[in-house]
């Protein structure tokens, strides 16, 4: 019997060793390949007809979501099990937008016990069924609810204020009027449940800065994290350099 190839996209050596040992205990004829970042994982996976992948989400070069998006565009039947220590809403939200119709995938937390991780991977890769961690399903419910789920433009606004951009600079970056920026921000505040009336009193006026409050709520919900903000800052600096050059 020809061994089945499983690609493990994982930059942490200890986590890779854990998966390697876990999979070796199955007693199946398997061939394991390792990619230490998302770009290497993509290069390897595109060389296979129907890739079977276990992928971390936070990786160098391409994160797990970017890797999956690029892979599914060319290999929509690829089966991917995302395994991560994070159940951040930003990842769940992004993932919901890129999974092709009828594609089998999974999401299991690294904090799960050995048996659950093993079951999740085998269910997706060998039994052709989706497997989503119960904790992640709760986040999916919030991310998919019309009253709390952020649209793409609301999420853009959240990223912009988290980077400290003024209304003027947001308007330049997103090709909006100042009124358009305010409209997006007000919509964002509503989705996050940040209401100025809640925090206003005659004795002390406005108790909170809405922008800062929105960012704080977003971090608590997992719509932002420090790892991904590094990437957002890099993208902003690229735009800012072009913007300054254009003005000059």
N, C-alpha and C positions, 0 to 999 in steps of 0.2 A: 504493500500500500504506500502510495506516494505521501510523504509527510505534508501536513497543512502548514502554511506559513502565516505566522502572526507577527505583525509589526507593533512594537511597543515604542511609542513616542514619549520619552521621559528623560528629563535632564538631570534628575537626582539619582545618583548611582545606587543609593540604598533602596529607593522605591523600585528601581528597575530590578535589583536583586530579589526583592520581595516578590514581585510578579513572576520573575523567572522561576523561583522556587515553587510558587503557587501553581503555576502552569505545568511544571515538570511532574507534580504529584498526580496529574490527571491520568497518566499512563497512556496517552495518545501519541501517535507518531507526529511530532510537531517540529517545526523549524522556526526559531525566534530570531527576529531582526530588531535591532535597537537604533533609534534615532535620538540624538541628544538635543535637537531643536526642531522647531516646526518646519523649517525649510527643508532640512534633510529628510524629515518624515514625508513631506510632500514628494520630493524627488524619488524616494524609494517606492512609495505607494502608487505613483503614476506608472511605474514599471510593471504593475500587476493588473490583471483583468478585473478581479473582484477582491479588492483588498479587505483584509480583516485586521482591525486596528484597535489597540487600547491606547488612548491618548490622554496625557495630562492637559490641563487647560492653560496654566501659566507656564509658558515656555519662551525661550529666546527666539529671535528672528520672526517667527509667526506664532501667535498664541494658538491654543487648541481650536478656538472658534474660526480664526482666519485660515488655519490649516484645513479644517473640515469644509469650509465654504469653497476653497479652491479645489479640494479633492472631489467633492460632490458635483461640482460643475462639470467635471470630466469623467467621473466614475460614480454616477448616482446610486449604484447598487452597493457601493462600499459600506461595510458595517463598521461602525465606530462605537466603542464604549468609552465615554468620557469618565475618567476617574480623577477626582480632585478633592482637595481639602476644603474647597469653597462651594457654597450653594448660593453665591451672590446673584441677586436678581438681574444684574447687568449681563451675566453670562446666560442665564436662563432666557432672558428677553432676546438676546442676540441669537441664541440657538434656535428659538422658535421661528425666526425669520429665514433660516437658511436650510432647514431640513427638507429635502425633496419629498414629494408625495410618495407614500408607501415605502419610504426608506426605513430600515430597521436600525435602531441605535439604542444606546443605553447611557445612563448617568448614575454613577455610584460614588459615594463619598469615601475618601481614604480612611476616615475614622470608623468605617463599618468593620465588623468582625471578618475574619478570614473566610468563613463559610459564605457570608453574604457577597463578598467581592467575587469569590469563585463562581457562585451561582449566577451573578449578574453577567459576568463575562461569557460563561458557557451558554446562557439563555440567548444572548444576542448573537454571538459568533457561530454557534452550532445548532441552536434550535430555531433560529430565524424569528425571534420575538423581541419586541421592545422591553426594556427593563429600566424603570425610573425609580430612584430612591424615594421613599415616602416623604422625607424632608424636602426634597427637591419638588415633589408634586405640590406641596403647600405653597412654595414660591411660585410655581407655574400658575396656580390659581390666582394669586395676586397680580402677577405680571400679565395675565390675560383678561382681567376684569376691566370693563370699559370705564369705570369711575376712577381706577387707580393706575391703570397701565399707561405708560408714557408713549406718545407718538414719537416718530423719529425726530421731528422738529423740536419737540419739547425736550427730548434727550440732548439734542445739540445745544439748546439753551442752557441746560444743566451743566454740560461740560464747559461751556464758555464762562459761566459765572464761577465755576469751581477753579478755573484758571485765572480768575481775577480780572476778566475783561470788562471794560466799561460798556455802556449802551452804545456809545459812538463806535467803538472798535468792533463790537458784535455786529452792528449794522454794516460796517465795511466788510467784515469777513463773510457774512451770510447774505449780502446784497439786499439789505432791508432798510426801511425807514426807521427812525427812532420809535415811531408809533408801532411799527411792526414788531420791533424788539420787545416793547412793553407788552404787546398782545401775547407774544409767546411766553414771556415770563409770567404773566398773570395766569395763563393756562397751566403752566408748570406748577405754580404755587397752589392752584386748585387741586391738581392731581396729587400733590404731596401733602395736602391738608394744611398748608401754611396760610392762615387767614389773618390779615393785619387787624381786623376787628377784635379778634381774640386777645390780641396783645396790646391793646390801646386803652389808655385811661386818662381822665381829665387831669389827674395829678402828675402823671409822669409822661404823658404822650405815648409815642411809639416805643414799646418795650423791646422789640427785636428789629434787627436789620433783616429784612425778608430774604435777601440773597444768601447771607450767612446761615440763616435758619434753614433755608431750602437745602443747602449743601450738607448741613448737619443731619437733616432728616434722610437725605439721599444716602449718606454713608451708613446710617443705621439700617436702612432697608437693603443695603448691598447694591445700590444702583451705581455706586462709585467705589473704587478702592485705589490704594496708593500705587499698586503695580501698574494698573491700566492708565492711571493719570500720567505716569512717566511717558507712556506712548503718546497720549494726547498732547502733552507738552511738546514733544518732539515734532508732531505734526503742526502744531501751532507755530513753532519757531520757523519751520520751513515756509509756512504761509506769510509770517511776519517779515521774513527776509525779502520775499517777492513783493510784498506790499510796500515796504520802504524803498525798494529799488524802483518800483513803478512810480512812486511819488517823486523820486529824485529825478 
